[in-house]
């Protein structure tokens, strides 16, 4: 019984009968050609004669179409490899394709890419080599252009209520802004950037690329440092569609007292070292070591007298521990032995303690990592 055969539509030679192509496999006249006729016009790789790449000289982003993309390349050779990989096309009939590229730097702005391909077509291993010159041009992306031009849409002003910002608060507020913006950039938001930070005696002014970004920064600063903020929009222009464009200032106001301050609520239980100002003022009683929490009505700003800060405290010598309620230490100013309350944050075998002097009275102060050991006393609701 003779085998059923078909004929090549180009040369007329007989070819083995082929099965119907599966979904996704090539159809049409080329699928009926014999191998010789098929490979006469076959190109394993479709490559452009030349590739031109526009790279931002500021941030390294690459222009693709009408937009700029951050590619994360280490140098322009990496950019050239990525662009060639995007531009090359492998024939749809090829299977088990493997390829490699060898860049050749032929000039400051030109990289010649030597590409090698292999793949299986109609059961035959085919290979191809192509060389594609890549020219690198430098420009400025929209984002870097805006930064260079001083563009900003939102401002975050960080201030404190009835006091100066501490150096720690200034540093943390800027760190919060920089970290948040960096996270947005890492997530692909090319429009997120800090244009400028202006330091003033009252606090920093952070200029940001969008109102949304500025509002989120203000929210994160108050979440971390306490206080609140208000927004003040200013009409600056109209866009091409006639929509009003506003620049918004977000005025952050940190609480009246700062972490590390020593205050006296004047409630009869003595001074308090402030340890938190988020929501309500919290701290440690210097006389007893018990916790202090302001009443809800007073929140972050109870009526209190400022006495100083933890930084004003100095290390002094423990003379003797009289009992669980009293301890004798050297006055850090006069060096006289004085008996003061023995708070729970002082170790029984301590040889030295931090002491704070105010109006002739000595108050012991916990170390940085120390805190109330007793349960916080409930405040009056």
SENU-225027 format. One line per 8 residues: number of its first residue (from 1); for each residue z, x, y of N, C-alpha, C. Coordinates in steps of 0.02 Angstrom, whole numbers, padded with zeros to 5 digits. Example, Ala and Ser with C-alpha at 12.3 -4.5 7.8 and 13.67 -1.06 7.14 Angstrom:
2
1	00390 00660 -00284 00390 00615 -00225 00390 00660 -00165 | 00354 00642 -00112 00357 00684 -00053 00394 00645 00002
This chain:
381
1	00000 00043 -00059 00000 00000 00000 00000 00044 00061 | -00047 00037 00106 -00054 00081 00163 -00002 00063 00216 | 00019 00116 00252 00069 00107 00305 00035 00077 00366 | 00068 00028 00397 00040 -00003 00457 00046 00045 00515 | -00008 00052 00555 -00009 00100 00610 -00037 00066 00672 | -00018 00096 00730 -00044 00075 00794 -00084 00132 00823 | -00117 00120 00881 -00159 00171 00911 -00136 00185 00982 | -00139 00249 01002 -00121 00270 01070 -00171 00241 01119
9	-00149 00206 01171 -00196 00175 01218 -00233 00226 01261 | -00213 00290 01261 -00248 00340 01302 -00300 00378 01262 | -00280 00406 01205 -00327 00449 01167 -00355 00414 01105 | -00327 00359 01085 -00351 00322 01027 -00325 00346 00961 | -00287 00401 00959 -00259 00424 00896 -00208 00374 00870 | -00206 00372 00804 -00158 00326 00774 -00088 00353 00782 | -00041 00308 00790 00030 00327 00795 00069 00283 00748 | 00126 00306 00723 00167 00264 00679 00188 00200 00715
17	00192 00148 00676 00214 00085 00705 00285 00092 00732 | 00295 00070 00794 00361 00078 00824 00398 00011 00822 | 00463 00016 00816 00505 -00044 00819 00507 -00069 00892 | 00526 -00132 00899 00535 -00159 00966 00591 -00121 01002 | 00580 -00103 01066 00632 -00066 01103 00695 -00108 01111 | 00751 -00073 01107 00815 -00105 01118 00826 -00115 01192 | 00872 -00160 01211 00887 -00169 01283 00906 -00103 01315 | 00874 -00088 01372 00887 -00027 01408 00839 00029 01392
25	00802 00024 01336 00752 00073 01318 00687 00059 01355 | 00645 00113 01368 00583 00103 01405 00535 00057 01369 | 00499 00017 01407 00448 -00028 01381 00383 -00015 01416 | 00331 -00048 01397 00268 -00043 01431 00222 00008 01399 | 00168 00026 01437 00114 00066 01409 00138 00136 01388 | 00182 00168 01429 00204 00235 01411 00241 00237 01345 | 00275 00183 01329 00312 00182 01266 00265 00181 01206 | 00201 00163 01216 00153 00159 01161 00113 00224 01152
33	00118 00270 01201 00079 00332 01198 00103 00375 01139 | 00055 00415 01113 00074 00464 01063 00113 00520 01098 | 00146 00562 01060 00188 00614 01090 00147 00661 01134 | 00087 00681 01113 00047 00728 01153 00030 00698 01221 | 00005 00636 01222 -00012 00604 01285 00050 00590 01327 | 00103 00572 01294 00165 00557 01331 00191 00618 01368 | 00191 00677 01334 00219 00737 01365 00171 00771 01414 | 00106 00749 01416 00060 00778 01465 00083 00765 01536
41	00109 00706 01550 00131 00688 01617 00207 00684 01623 | 00242 00710 01575 00314 00703 01572 00349 00756 01616 | 00394 00734 01657 00438 00779 01695 00510 00762 01678 | 00544 00810 01649 00613 00798 01630 00657 00786 01692 | 00642 00822 01746 00683 00819 01807 00640 00801 01866 | 00666 00757 01908 00635 00741 01972 00677 00772 02026 | 00649 00822 02062 00687 00860 02112 00650 00860 02178 | 00686 00855 02234 00653 00860 02299 00632 00932 02313
49	00582 00940 02357 00559 01007 02375 00611 01043 02416 | 00652 01006 02452 00700 01037 02498 00754 00986 02515 | 00814 01010 02525 00869 00967 02545 00900 00995 02609 | 00910 00951 02657 00945 00970 02718 01012 00934 02721 | 01065 00971 02735 01132 00944 02736 01163 00956 02804 | 01189 00903 02834 01224 00909 02898 01299 00908 02884 | 01332 00963 02903 01403 00972 02890 01440 00976 02957 | 01496 00940 02962 01536 00942 03023 01570 01010 03027
57	01560 01045 03082 01590 01111 03090 01665 01107 03102 | 01690 01047 03117 01761 01040 03129 01802 01028 03067 | 01781 00979 03027 01821 00959 02969 01786 00970 02902 | 01721 00987 02903 01685 00999 02841 01656 00937 02809 | 01661 00879 02842 01632 00818 02813 01556 00824 02812 | 01524 00787 02766 01452 00789 02756 01422 00722 02777 | 01366 00726 02813 01332 00665 02835 01288 00640 02778 | 01301 00578 02756 01260 00546 02705 01240 00478 02730
65	01176 00471 02743 01151 00409 02772 01177 00401 02842 | 01208 00344 02856 01234 00331 02922 01309 00346 02929 | 01339 00375 02877 01411 00387 02880 01427 00459 02861 | 01488 00478 02878 01514 00544 02861 01563 00536 02804 | 01561 00585 02757 01606 00581 02700 01642 00647 02691 | 01707 00641 02677 01746 00701 02660 01733 00718 02587 | 01707 00778 02575 01689 00796 02506 01739 00844 02475 | 01784 00871 02514 01835 00916 02486 01807 00981 02461
73	01750 01003 02487 01720 01065 02464 01757 01126 02494 | 01758 01180 02456 01792 01240 02479 01749 01280 02527 | 01683 01278 02517 01638 01313 02563 01570 01278 02560 | 01521 01305 02597 01456 01273 02601 01418 01276 02535 | 01432 01325 02493 01400 01327 02427 01421 01267 02385 | 01485 01249 02389 01508 01189 02353 01472 01127 02380 | 01462 01125 02446 01426 01068 02475 01356 01065 02447 | 01322 01123 02443 01253 01125 02418 01250 01101 02346
81	01297 01122 02305 01299 01101 02235 01306 01025 02230 | 01351 00997 02269 01362 00925 02268 01300 00887 02290 | 01266 00911 02342 01208 00876 02368 01150 00879 02319 | 01141 00936 02286 01088 00942 02235 01102 00895 02177 | 01165 00892 02156 01183 00848 02101 01168 00775 02118 | 01178 00757 02182 01163 00689 02204 01088 00676 02206 | 01048 00727 02224 00977 00717 02236 00934 00722 02173 | 00955 00758 02123 00915 00768 02062 00917 00706 02018
89	00860 00692 01987 00856 00636 01940 00829 00659 01873 | 00861 00637 01819 00840 00654 01751 00803 00594 01721 | 00750 00607 01685 00708 00555 01656 00750 00507 01614 | 00736 00443 01620 00775 00392 01585 00769 00397 01509 | 00714 00428 01483 00705 00433 01411 00748 00489 01381 | 00775 00533 01423 00811 00591 01397 00882 00572 01375 | 00901 00601 01319 00969 00591 01293 01001 00660 01283 | 01068 00659 01277 01106 00721 01267 01088 00773 01320
97	01088 00752 01382 01067 00796 01436 01122 00846 01453 | 01103 00908 01461 01148 00960 01485 01114 00996 01543 | 01155 01018 01591 01124 01053 01647 01174 01102 01678 | 01146 01150 01713 01186 01200 01747 01151 01221 01811 | 01188 01248 01857 01159 01268 01921 01187 01336 01941 | 01144 01378 01968 01164 01444 01991 01143 01451 02065 | 01191 01451 02111 01174 01456 02182 01158 01528 02202 | 01111 01534 02247 01091 01600 02273 01093 01595 02350
105	01139 01632 02380 01144 01631 02453 01089 01677 02482 | 01040 01647 02515 00984 01685 02541 00988 01692 02617 | 01035 01662 02648 01044 01666 02720 01109 01633 02739 | 01129 01639 02802 01192 01610 02823 01193 01534 02813 | 01135 01503 02821 01132 01430 02818 01087 01404 02763 | 01065 01447 02717 01020 01425 02664 01047 01448 02596 | 01048 01402 02549 01068 01416 02480 01012 01393 02434 | 00988 01438 02392 00936 01420 02344 00970 01403 02278
113	00959 01342 02254 00993 01318 02194 00945 01321 02134 | 00961 01363 02085 00923 01371 02024 00955 01325 01971 | 00918 01274 01951 00945 01222 01906 00909 01224 01839 | 00947 01220 01786 00920 01219 01718 00944 01155 01683 | 00895 01121 01651 00909 01058 01617 00883 01061 01545 | 00917 01024 01502 00891 01013 01434 00911 00943 01412 | 00868 00913 01370 00881 00847 01345 00835 00831 01287 | 00854 00783 01247 00815 00763 01189 00773 00702 01207
121	00707 00709 01199 00660 00655 01213 00616 00644 01152 | 00614 00584 01125 00575 00568 01065 00590 00617 01008 | 00654 00635 01003 00674 00679 00949 00659 00752 00960 | 00633 00769 01020 00614 00838 01035 00657 00864 01091 | 00683 00925 01083 00723 00956 01135 00677 00982 01190 | 00687 00956 01250 00647 00977 01307 00692 01012 01358 | 00663 01059 01395 00701 01095 01446 00659 01101 01509 | 00692 01113 01564 00656 01120 01628 00699 01162 01675
129	00666 01198 01719 00700 01236 01771 00669 01218 01838 | 00712 01205 01888 00688 01190 01955 00730 01229 02005 | 00699 01246 02060 00734 01281 02114 00729 01238 02177 | 00786 01223 02206 00788 01180 02265 00822 01217 02322 | 00787 01231 02377 00820 01261 02435 00862 01209 02472 | 00921 01228 02492 00966 01184 02529 00981 01217 02596 | 00963 01183 02650 00978 01208 02717 01039 01173 02745 | 01087 01213 02768 01149 01187 02796 01144 01187 02872
137	01151 01128 02901 01153 01123 02974 01223 01101 02995 | 01245 01125 03052 01312 01108 03076 01308 01059 03134 | 01356 01013 03133 01360 00963 03186 01432 00942 03196 | 01441 00887 03229 01508 00860 03242 01510 00787 03220 | 01556 00771 03175 01562 00703 03151 01594 00659 03205 | 01589 00593 03195 01616 00546 03244 01691 00558 03255 | 01727 00571 03200 01799 00579 03204 01817 00641 03246 | 01786 00698 03231 01801 00759 03268 01779 00752 03341
145	01724 00715 03352 01702 00703 03420 01753 00663 03460 | 01783 00614 03427 01834 00574 03461 01896 00616 03476 | 01916 00657 03427 01974 00699 03438 01962 00748 03495 | 01903 00779 03495 01887 00827 03548 01884 00793 03616 | 01863 00730 03617 01859 00693 03679 01924 00661 03701 | 01978 00672 03663 02043 00644 03681 02049 00570 03671 | 02009 00541 03626 02011 00469 03615 02076 00448 03581 | 02104 00393 03604 02161 00363 03570 02164 00289 03587
153	02195 00250 03543 02200 00178 03554 02272 00154 03557 | 02317 00190 03526 02388 00171 03525 02433 00229 03542 | 02490 00214 03573 02539 00265 03590 02607 00244 03561 | 02641 00291 03530 02710 00280 03508 02755 00322 03552 | 02798 00290 03591 02846 00325 03633 02914 00320 03599 | 02945 00376 03585 03009 00377 03551 03064 00396 03601 | 03111 00350 03611 03166 00360 03658 03231 00339 03623 | 03288 00354 03655 03353 00332 03630 03387 00290 03683
161	03431 00245 03661 03465 00199 03705 03526 00233 03737 | 03522 00243 03803 03578 00270 03843 03598 00341 03823 | 03552 00379 03796 03567 00448 03777 03502 00486 03768 | 03507 00552 03760 03449 00593 03744 03438 00594 03668 | 03376 00602 03649 03362 00612 03578 03391 00678 03555 | 03415 00679 03494 03437 00743 03465 03376 00782 03441 | 03381 00848 03436 03325 00887 03408 03305 00863 03339 | 03354 00843 03299 03339 00819 03231 03299 00755 03233
169	03316 00709 03280 03279 00647 03286 03207 00659 03310 | 03199 00704 03358 03131 00721 03380 03089 00747 03322 | 03119 00794 03285 03082 00825 03229 03065 00774 03175 | 03113 00730 03159 03101 00681 03105 03049 00629 03127 | 03052 00607 03189 03003 00557 03213 02933 00585 03209 | 02923 00647 03230 02857 00678 03226 02836 00689 03154 | 02883 00709 03112 02867 00719 03041 02845 00654 03009 | 02879 00598 03026 02860 00533 02999 02789 00515 03019
177	02772 00526 03084 02705 00510 03108 02653 00553 03074 | 02665 00618 03070 02616 00664 03040 02606 00650 02966 | 02660 00637 02931 02656 00624 02859 02617 00560 02845 | 02632 00507 02883 02598 00443 02872 02523 00450 02886 | 02506 00482 02942 02435 00489 02959 02400 00532 02906 | 02433 00585 02883 02403 00627 02831 02391 00588 02767 | 02437 00543 02750 02429 00502 02690 02369 00455 02698 | 02360 00428 02758 02303 00383 02770 02237 00422 02764
185	02236 00482 02790 02176 00524 02783 02162 00539 02710 | 02215 00556 02673 02207 00572 02601 02181 00512 02562 | 02196 00451 02586 02172 00391 02552 02101 00372 02573 | 02070 00414 02616 02000 00402 02634 01989 00370 02702 | 02041 00361 02742 02033 00332 02808 02014 00387 02858 | 01950 00395 02871 01927 00448 02916 01942 00431 02989 | 01961 00369 03003 01976 00350 03072 02049 00359 03089 | 02088 00387 03043 02159 00396 03055 02172 00468 03079
193	02196 00475 03140 02213 00542 03165 02261 00537 03224 | 02297 00591 03235 02340 00599 03293 02300 00638 03345 | 02289 00608 03403 02250 00641 03455 02292 00694 03491 | 02354 00678 03507 02395 00723 03546 02468 00702 03541 | 02513 00751 03544 02584 00739 03550 02607 00769 03617 | 02632 00726 03661 02656 00748 03726 02733 00747 03725 | 02763 00806 03732 02836 00810 03733 02861 00799 03804 | 02907 00754 03813 02939 00743 03878 03014 00754 03870
201	03050 00756 03927 03123 00764 03924 03155 00706 03888 | 03125 00646 03894 03154 00586 03864 03137 00578 03790 | 03081 00608 03769 03060 00602 03699 02985 00611 03693 | 02959 00615 03631 02887 00626 03622 02846 00562 03630 | 02785 00572 03655 02734 00519 03657 02679 00540 03608 | 02668 00499 03557 02619 00515 03505 02558 00470 03516 | 02500 00501 03530 02438 00463 03540 02401 00460 03474 | 02383 00399 03452 02352 00389 03387 02285 00353 03394
209	02245 00357 03341 02176 00334 03345 02168 00258 03344 | 02219 00222 03321 02212 00149 03318 02279 00115 03331 | 02277 00053 03353 02338 00015 03364 02374 00001 03298 | 02335 -00012 03246 02366 -00024 03180 02405 00037 03158 | 02375 00096 03166 02408 00158 03147 02472 00168 03187 | 02468 00156 03253 02526 00165 03296 02583 00117 03277 | 02566 00054 03263 02617 00006 03244 02651 00025 03179 | 02612 00048 03131 02641 00069 03067 02686 00130 03075
217	02667 00176 03119 02709 00234 03132 02775 00213 03164 | 02771 00168 03214 02831 00143 03247 02877 00108 03197 | 02849 00069 03152 02888 00035 03101 02925 00084 03057 | 02891 00137 03036 02921 00186 02991 02975 00227 03026 | 02966 00241 03090 03017 00278 03126 03081 00237 03132 | 03075 00173 03149 03135 00131 03155 03167 00117 03088 | 03126 00113 03035 03155 00104 02968 03198 00164 02950 | 03177 00224 02969 03212 00285 02950 03269 00302 02998
225	03260 00290 03063 03309 00313 03112 03346 00256 03146 | 03331 00194 03128 03364 00138 03158 03330 00118 03224 | 03359 00069 03257 03331 00047 03321 03277 -00005 03312 | 03237 -00013 03364 03184 -00063 03364 03128 -00039 03409 | 03073 -00078 03412 03019 -00061 03457 02987 -00125 03484 | 02956 -00117 03542 02919 -00171 03573 02849 -00145 03591 | 02801 -00191 03594 02732 -00171 03608 02710 -00196 03677 | 02670 -00154 03710 02647 -00170 03777 02571 -00157 03780
233	02530 -00209 03773 02457 -00198 03774 02430 -00192 03845 | 02377 -00151 03851 02342 -00142 03915 02268 -00149 03902 | 02235 -00193 03939 02163 -00202 03932 02127 -00142 03962 | 02084 -00110 03922 02050 -00050 03946 01975 -00060 03953 | 01944 -00102 03912 01871 -00111 03916 01851 -00170 03874 | 01785 -00180 03868 01756 -00229 03822 01706 -00193 03778 | 01700 -00216 03715 01652 -00185 03671 01583 -00215 03682 | 01535 -00193 03643 01466 -00215 03652 01456 -00289 03642
241	01502 -00322 03606 01497 -00394 03594 01537 -00435 03645 | 01565 -00400 03695 01604 -00435 03746 01676 -00448 03727 | 01700 -00418 03671 01769 -00427 03651 01814 -00379 03690 | 01872 -00405 03711 01918 -00363 03749 01949 -00309 03703 | 01955 -00249 03729 01983 -00193 03692 02048 -00172 03727 | 02102 -00172 03689 02168 -00156 03717 02193 -00090 03691 | 02228 -00054 03734 02267 00005 03714 02340 -00018 03714 | 02375 -00006 03660 02443 -00033 03652 02494 00024 03650
249	02546 00017 03690 02603 00064 03687 02659 00032 03648 | 02682 00068 03597 02738 00044 03556 02800 00086 03577 | 02846 00053 03612 02905 00086 03638 02961 00082 03588 | 02975 00138 03555 03028 00142 03505 03093 00159 03540 | 03145 00121 03527 03210 00133 03557 03260 00145 03500 | 03281 00208 03493 03330 00224 03440 03400 00201 03462 | 03446 00193 03414 03511 00164 03429 03551 00205 03481 | 03602 00173 03507 03644 00203 03559 03679 00266 03535
257	03696 00268 03471 03731 00326 03444 03687 00359 03392 | 03695 00425 03385 03654 00463 03337 03697 00487 03279 | 03664 00496 03222 03699 00526 03165 03725 00594 03185 | 03788 00607 03169 03820 00671 03187 03864 00667 03248 | 03860 00610 03286 03904 00602 03343 03974 00582 03320 | 04023 00601 03360 04092 00581 03348 04111 00533 03404 | 04129 00471 03385 04144 00419 03434 04211 00387 03416 | 04241 00356 03466 04305 00321 03456 04294 00247 03470
265	04294 00204 03419 04285 00132 03430 04344 00100 03466 | 04398 00140 03476 04458 00117 03512 04487 00054 03481 | 04488 00054 03414 04518 -00002 03377 04585 00018 03347 | 04610 00078 03365 04675 00100 03341 04674 00143 03279 | 04616 00149 03247 04613 00188 03185 04581 00256 03195 | 04569 00276 03257 04547 00344 03271 04472 00354 03271 | 04450 00416 03286 04378 00432 03292 04339 00424 03227 | 04273 00417 03236 04227 00407 03180 04170 00458 03185
273	04154 00491 03131 04093 00531 03128 04037 00486 03105 | 03984 00477 03146 03930 00432 03130 03886 00462 03076 | 03875 00424 03022 03833 00447 02966 03770 00406 02957 | 03766 00346 02987 03707 00304 02981 03705 00255 03039 | 03644 00242 03064 03635 00194 03118 03581 00144 03101 | 03566 00135 03038 03514 00088 03017 03546 00020 03004 | 03530 -00028 03046 03558 -00095 03038 03625 -00102 03071 | 03675 -00068 03044 03742 -00067 03073 03766 00005 03076
281	03810 00020 03123 03836 00089 03128 03886 00100 03072 | 03877 00155 03037 03923 00173 02983 03946 00245 02993 | 04006 00259 02968 04031 00326 02977 04094 00339 02936 | 04128 00395 02952 04188 00416 02917 04245 00422 02967 | 04300 00391 02953 04360 00398 02995 04387 00469 02986 | 04394 00505 03043 04418 00575 03039 04491 00579 03020 | 04531 00529 03036 04602 00532 03021 04616 00520 02948 | 04578 00475 02916 04593 00455 02848 04539 00474 02797
289	04476 00480 02820 04421 00490 02773 04391 00426 02747 | 04419 00369 02769 04392 00305 02746 04326 00290 02782 | 04287 00244 02752 04224 00225 02783 04234 00176 02840 | 04187 00178 02887 04187 00133 02943 04119 00099 02947 | 04120 00033 02959 04059 -00005 02969 04070 -00052 03028 | 04024 -00051 03076 04031 -00094 03134 04023 -00167 03115 | 04048 -00211 03156 04040 -00282 03142 03967 -00302 03153 | 03948 -00357 03121 03879 -00380 03126 03859 -00393 03199
297	03905 -00421 03237 03889 -00437 03306 03875 -00375 03348 | 03906 -00319 03328 03897 -00256 03366 03839 -00216 03339 | 03821 -00227 03275 03764 -00194 03243 03767 -00118 03253 | 03713 -00090 03282 03708 -00017 03290 03744 00009 03351 | 03767 -00034 03394 03793 -00012 03459 03860 -00044 03476 | 03913 -00030 03437 03979 -00056 03455 04004 -00020 03518 | 04051 -00052 03552 04082 -00019 03609 04125 00039 03583 | 04110 00099 03606 04146 00158 03584 04140 00213 03636
305	04187 00260 03633 04187 00317 03679 04160 00378 03643 | 04111 00410 03674 04084 00471 03645 04133 00528 03655 | 04148 00563 03599 04194 00620 03602 04158 00687 03595 | 04103 00688 03557 04067 00749 03545 04021 00741 03485 | 04005 00797 03452 03962 00796 03393 03991 00841 03339 | 03965 00835 03280 03986 00878 03225 03975 00952 03243 | 03922 00966 03281 03907 01035 03299 03962 01065 03343 | 04003 01023 03375 04057 01049 03416 04116 01072 03374
313	04118 01054 03310 04173 01073 03266 04167 01147 03248 | 04225 01178 03237 04227 01249 03219 04271 01257 03157 | 04256 01307 03117 04296 01321 03058 04363 01350 03079 | 04416 01325 03048 04483 01351 03062 04522 01357 02997 | 04578 01392 03001 04617 01408 02941 04669 01354 02925 | 04676 01339 02861 04728 01293 02838 04792 01334 02829 | 04845 01314 02865 04909 01349 02859 04946 01325 02797 | 04953 01260 02792 04986 01231 02733 04970 01157 02729
321	04970 01131 02668 04963 01059 02657 05033 01031 02649 | 05056 00993 02698 05124 00968 02697 05132 00913 02644 | 05087 00865 02643 05087 00813 02592 05019 00779 02595 | 05012 00723 02559 04947 00690 02557 04926 00659 02624 | 04974 00654 02669 04959 00624 02734 04955 00674 02791 | 04979 00735 02782 04982 00783 02837 04961 00852 02813 | 04928 00889 02858 04905 00957 02843 04914 00998 02907 | 04934 01061 02899 04943 01105 02956 04886 01154 02961
329	04854 01157 03019 04797 01201 03030 04805 01238 03095 | 04766 01291 03105 04766 01326 03169 04721 01290 03218 | 04747 01280 03279 04707 01251 03332 04648 01297 03346 | 04584 01273 03341 04526 01317 03351 04520 01344 03422 | 04559 01316 03469 04557 01339 03539 04616 01385 03554 | 04678 01362 03539 04738 01400 03557 04764 01443 03499 | 04739 01429 03438 04761 01464 03377 04835 01451 03361 | 04862 01397 03387 04930 01377 03369 04927 01335 03305
337	04979 01338 03266 04984 01296 03206 05001 01225 03227 | 04960 01177 03205 04971 01107 03222 04965 01064 03160 | 05007 01013 03159 05005 00965 03103 04961 00906 03123 | 04912 00891 03080 04865 00837 03093 04860 00793 03030 | 04831 00733 03036 04821 00691 02977 04778 00727 02924 | 04793 00713 02861 04758 00745 02805 04708 00694 02775 | 04644 00696 02796 04595 00647 02771 04575 00662 02699 | 04548 00611 02665 04530 00619 02595 04472 00667 02583
345	04433 00683 02636 04376 00728 02624 04396 00802 02623 | 04461 00817 02635 04485 00887 02632 04511 00900 02562 | 04486 00953 02530 04509 00972 02464 04582 00996 02467 | 04619 00982 02413 04689 01002 02411 04698 01077 02415 | 04651 01115 02388 04657 01188 02386 04614 01223 02439 | 04594 01186 02491 04551 01215 02542 04588 01268 02582 | 04554 01324 02595 04582 01378 02637 04560 01371 02709 | 04503 01336 02720 04477 01326 02788 04446 01257 02793
353	04446 01231 02853 04417 01165 02866 04380 01167 02933 | 04337 01115 02943 04306 01108 03008 04352 01066 03052 | 04363 01089 03114 04408 01054 03159 04374 01043 03226 | 04387 00984 03255 04358 00965 03319 04414 00950 03368 | 04413 00981 03427 04466 00973 03476 04440 00931 03534 | 04479 00880 03553 04461 00838 03610 04525 00817 03645 | 04530 00833 03709 04588 00816 03750 04653 00839 03717 | 04651 00899 03688 04711 00927 03658 04726 00902 03589
361	04689 00854 03563 04700 00829 03496 04652 00861 03447 | 04676 00875 03388 04636 00907 03335 04617 00854 03284 | 04552 00851 03268 04526 00806 03217 04487 00847 03166 | 04501 00837 03102 04463 00871 03050 04398 00834 03038 | 04346 00873 03022 04278 00846 03016 04251 00864 02947 | 04220 00816 02911 04192 00832 02845 04132 00878 02850 | 04120 00916 02796 04061 00958 02791 03999 00913 02789 | 03940 00944 02795 03877 00906 02798 03869 00859 02738
369	03887 00883 02677 03875 00843 02617 03936 00801 02598 | 03987 00801 02640 04047 00762 02624 04040 00693 02654 | 04078 00646 02628 04075 00578 02653 04138 00542 02634 | 04142 00479 02647 04202 00440 02630 04211 00438 02555 | 04272 00453 02532 04286 00450 02460 04316 00383 02442 | 04345 00350 02489 04374 00283 02476 04322 00230 02491 | 04331 00171 02464 04286 00116 02477 04290 00098 02551 | 04231 00083 02580 04229 00067 02651 04273 00006 02665
377	04310 00012 02719 04351 -00044 02739 04308 -00101 02762 | 04323 -00162 02740 04280 -00218 02760 04288 -00231 02835 | 04231 -00244 02868 04232 -00259 02939 04243 -00334 02948 | 04264 -00351 03008 04275 -00421 03024 04209 -00455 03037 | 04193 -00507 03000 04129 -00543 03008 04139 -00597 03061
